[in-house]
Amino acid sequence: MKVIEAIERRRETGRFQSKALPEETVQLLAHVLQLAPTGNNALSREFILVRDSTRLQTLAETTPYMAWLREAALGVVIVANPMVSKYWLQDATLAGGFLWLAAVEQGLGMAWGAVYHSEDAVESARREGHARQVLHIPSEQRVVAILGIGYPAVEPAPKKLHPRSAVIHFESFSRPAPA
């Protein structure tokens, strides 16, 4: 599959089959995470791969929006250290995007659960604290997201795209400012 095909097929998967991932698939996904770029090649982000169903059940309680994690074959927790790089959040997010495309290439579905909440420090502390306690994550690490991966139970329909003219601008921002 070409990268463009993975991008076009990418969907948020909310339901997974109860089917384990082959070990070679898990190792391939781990390899993709290792390959994901970082600003200045800094070790600003790390990943915790979780297959244990009891842990996945508990991690699903991190936010009210992660029920899908209970069915996932694999959870990937992305943590990042702001003391290592000022690009920690971008590095972590970019790695998650790489992982998503690799998962699609392997015929898998993925769901993204945001944990770090930049606009609500109290909610972010609650979410991060839950994941931190379950996985023994050190306090200097920020818990950016928890991703669920598995074989999709249903194929989600494509989302309706915004018109290209609302998204793409050439040479300068071309849409009038709101009144």
N, C-alpha and C positions, 0 to 999 in steps of 0.2 A: 504494500500500500504506500502510496506517495504521501508526503506530509500534507499537501493540500487536501487530499481525500480524508485524512484523519481530522483536519480542521473542519471540513464540511460535515463530517459524521458526528462530531463531538456534541454530546447532549448531557444534561444533568440527569443522572439515573437515580430514581427514588425507590426502586424495588430491585432486589437481587435474588437470584436463584440460590438455593442452599447447595452450593457446589464449590468444593475447595479449589484453589488455584494450584497448578503444578509448581513444584519447587523451582523449576527452570524459569517459569514466568515471574515468580517472586524475585529471583536473582536478577533477571533482566530489568525489572522495574527498579530494583536497588541500583543497578548499574546506571540507569538513566538519571536517577537522582544524583549520583556521584558526578556524572558528566555535566550537569546543569551549571551554567556559568554564574560567577559572582563578580561584583565590582572589585577590581584589583586582585582577583583570585584569592580573596580573603575567605577564611573558614568561618563565615558569618552565620551559616545555617546548617542544621543537622536534622536527621530524620529518625523517627522511631517507628518501626514496622511492627504491627500488632496483628497476630492471627488468633490469639486466644479468645474464644467466644465470650467468656466471662468478663474479660477486660473490655471487649468491644461493647458489651451490654452496659457496663458502667460508664465508659466514655460517651455513650449515646446520651447520657444525662448532662453533658457539658453545656448544651443549650437545648431549648425546647424544639429546635429545628433539625435534630440529628437522629430521628427515629430510624432512618435508613441504615445507620451504622450497625444496628442490631442484626441486620441480614447480610452485611458485607462479609466477604471472605477475607479481606485485608483492610486494616486501617493504617493510614500513614499520618503520623503526627509531625508537623513541621514546626521546629523550634528555631529561634534565631537569637543572636547575641548582639544587642546594640553597641556594646563596648568594643566589638571587633571591627565593625564597619558602619558607617553612616548609611550604607545601602542595604542594611539587614532586611528591611521589609520587602524591598524590590527583589533582592536575591531569593528570599524564601518564596515569594509569589511566583517568580519566574520558574523556579524548580517545580512548583506545583503544576504550572502550565505544561512544562516538558513532560511531566509524569502523565498528565491527562491525555496528551496526544499519543504517548507510547501505550497507554492502556487501551485506547481506541484501536490502535494498530493491532493489538493482541486480541481484539474481539471482546473487550471488557467494557463495562460501564463504570462511571465514577460520579461521586457526589462530593461537593465542597462544603465543608462546615467552617465558617469563619469563627475563630475564637478571639483573637486580638480585636479589640473594638476601639479604634482611635478616637472616637467622639464621645465615648462613655467609659471613663476610667473605672468607675465602680463595677459596671457590668463586665468589663474586660478582666478586672481582678478576680471577679467571681468565676468566670469561665476558665481563665488560666489557672486559677487556684485548684479547681476541680481536676483538670487534666494533670496539673503538677503533682497533686497528691496521689492520683492513680498510678502515674508512671515514674514517680520520684525524679521529677525534672528540677534541676537546680534553679535557684531564684534569679540568677543572672540571665537565664534564657527566657525569652518571650515565647509564648505558645501562639503561633500565628494561625494555624488552621489544622483541622482534622479532616482527612479525605477518606472516603469509603470506596473500595474497589471490589468488583466482582462481576460475575456474568449477569447481564441484565435480565430481569424477569419479564419485562415488557420493553419494547423499543419506544422511547419517548418521541413524540412528533416534533418536527423542527419548529423552533420559535420563528415568529414572523420577524424578519429583519427590518430595521429602520431603513428608510430610503437612503441610497448611497449619498445623495446630495446633503443629507443631514449629518453624515458621518465623515465624509471625505472632502477635504478642501485642497485646492492646488495653489501653491505660491503664497497664499495668505488666508486668514480666517475670512470666509466669504458670506457668512450668514449675518443679517442685521442683529444688533443687540436688542434684547427684549425692552419693551417700552416701560 
